[in-house]
């Protein structure tokens, strides 16, 4: 699935991923390929992604919003 993480200043990640783990308001949750459509609020914490090459990357955020639609994940983060 395609992931895009955008802050007010820059786009910090764009690319294909296998997994996205996020800090939701009610707890941590994960997005996998073919996930149902979703819009959710994110709290302060860390986004973890796993690339198709099995690399793990981490991004610290202060909060934000996520939208999942048709294997595209868009995160607007602070």
N, C-alpha and C positions, 0 to 999 in steps of 0.2 A: 504494500500500500504506500501511497505517497504522503509524506509528512512535510508540513511547513510550520516553522516556529518564527513568529514575528514579534518584535518589541517596538515601542514607539520610535526607537533610534535606528534599528536595522533588522534585517532578516538574519537570524542566527543559525538556522538549519533549513535546508531544503534537500530532500532526497527520499529514496526508498527505504522502508523499514519493515521489520517483521513484527515488532512489538513496541508499544508505547506504554509506559507506566507513569501515572499522574497522581498528584496530591489533590484529591477532591475535597469539597467541604465536609462530606460525611465519611471520609477515609480514602485511602489509596485505591485506585482501580486501574485496570489494564485495557488496552485496545489491541485487538488482533485483527488479522485480515478478515474481510467480509463481516465486520461488526455492523450491528444495526445502527440506523441513523441516531445521532445523539447531539445534544447541546448541553453543556454543563459549565458550572463555575469552578475555578481552581483556586486553592488557597496557597499560601506561601509554602514552598518546599522545593523538591527536586524532581525534574522530569528525567526518566531513564528511557533510553531507546536502545533497541538491538537491531543492527544493520543486517542485510542478507549475508554479509561476510562473518557474522557472529561477533562483531565488535560491539561493545557496550559504551555508550556515551551518556554523559550526565549534564544537565543544565539547571542552574538554580533560578527560581522565579519568585516574585513577591505576590503573585496572584495572576488571574487572567480568566480567559474563556476558551473552551474547546468546542469545535464543531466537527462531527464525523458524518460524512455523506459519500456514498459510492466509492469506498476505499480511498478516500482522500481525508486526511486529518489536518485541520487548520487550528493552530493554537495562537491566540493573541495574548501575549504575556507581558507582565510588567517586570 
